[in-house]
Amino acid sequence: MKKDEYRRWFADQLAQQNRLLTGAIAALVSLGLIAALIEATLFAIILRFSILSSSWPTAYFVSFCIQGAMLFVTFLRLSKQLPDTEHEVELEEGSTVIRTAPTMSTVWTYALGSLETDQTWIERLFSILALPQRLFCAAWYTWQRIIRLKTIDVNDCSTVVRLLDRKRERIEVSDLAEELQLPDIATTLSNVSLIDGVMFLKQKSMGLSLTNRLVDAMEEWSRKNSKSPE
């Protein structure tokens, strides 16, 4: 594909990701509401018959207050649970830090809970109790991801993807920066990390590559959208 075709593909890719993320938000919120109602009902039953011995409205009110407090604490910890990963790389002009966003699979794992088998029963219990709150926080995080996607510079990011597609192999960040000479390589690569199918691979140094799935999607798009020669 030519440069302008990569830009068009990248714009289409952003639009597609926005649609997928919007669907993910709807799913997360729906699951969160269902889980919150189930949890609130269980809390209310416990409060109604074993602790408060009061009316159902009071039991539900206290239950929702507990859930609200849990949501507040979960939200405060969100930046530590789903942080951008910082990678220090050496470029010609000196050392710089590249911040890469977590993948959506990481977001879903956070929302639904870890599958680690070495958790204690207390950790598993708290993980289950915080499920609705994590789902809501993951939905908010996904919304922030959509906002970040809207600020992406299509020209610079599509240039990076174009080089990765041409090479079809892992490219060191230092080599990429030297060849492309982008004005703000750290911001550009941080934005590129939001694109599904772009891999950041850390060996002795940081490098980038494309997944086969993304390459196949680009080739399919090219067949459907490339201008035929006149």
Secondary structure as the mmCIF struct_conf table of DSSP 4:
data_model
#
loop_
_struct_conf.conf_type_id
_struct_conf.id
_struct_conf.beg_label_comp_id
_struct_conf.beg_label_asym_id
_struct_conf.beg_label_seq_id
_struct_conf.end_label_comp_id
_struct_conf.end_label_asym_id
_struct_conf.end_label_seq_id
HELX_RH_AL_P HELX_RH_AL_P1 LYS A 3 ILE A 46
HELX_RH_PI_P HELX_RH_PI_P1 LEU A 47 ILE A 51
HELX_RH_AL_P HELX_RH_AL_P2 TRP A 56 LEU A 76
TURN_TY1_P TURN_TY1_P1 ARG A 77 ARG A 77
HELX_RH_AL_P HELX_RH_AL_P3 LEU A 78 GLN A 81
BEND BEND1 LEU A 82 LEU A 82
HELX_LH_PP_P HELX_LH_PP_P1 PRO A 83 ASP A 84
STRN STRN1 THR A 85 LEU A 91
TURN_TY1_P TURN_TY1_P2 GLU A 92 GLU A 93
STRN STRN2 GLY A 94 THR A 100
HELX_LH_PP_P HELX_LH_PP_P2 ALA A 101 THR A 103
HELX_RH_AL_P HELX_RH_AL_P4 MET A 104 LEU A 112
TURN_TY1_P TURN_TY1_P3 THR A 117 ASP A 118
HELX_RH_AL_P HELX_RH_AL_P5 TRP A 121 LEU A 129
TURN_TY1_P TURN_TY1_P4 ALA A 130 ALA A 130
HELX_RH_AL_P HELX_RH_AL_P6 LEU A 131 LYS A 150
TURN_TY1_P TURN_TY1_P5 THR A 151 THR A 151
HELX_RH_AL_P HELX_RH_AL_P7 VAL A 154 LYS A 167
BEND BEND2 GLU A 169 GLU A 169
STRN STRN3 ILE A 171 GLU A 172
HELX_RH_AL_P HELX_RH_AL_P8 VAL A 173 LEU A 180
TURN_TY1_P TURN_TY1_P6 PRO A 183 ASP A 184
HELX_RH_AL_P HELX_RH_AL_P9 ILE A 185 VAL A 192
TURN_TY1_P TURN_TY1_P7 SER A 193 LEU A 194
BEND BEND3 ILE A 195 ILE A 195
TURN_TY1_P TURN_TY1_P8 ASP A 196 GLY A 197
STRN STRN4 VAL A 198 LYS A 202
BEND BEND4 GLN A 203 SER A 205
STRN STRN5 MET A 206 LEU A 210
HELX_RH_AL_P HELX_RH_AL_P10 ASN A 212 ASN A 225
BEND BEND5 SER A 226 SER A 226
HELX_LH_PP_P HELX_LH_PP_P3 LYS A 227 PRO A 229
#
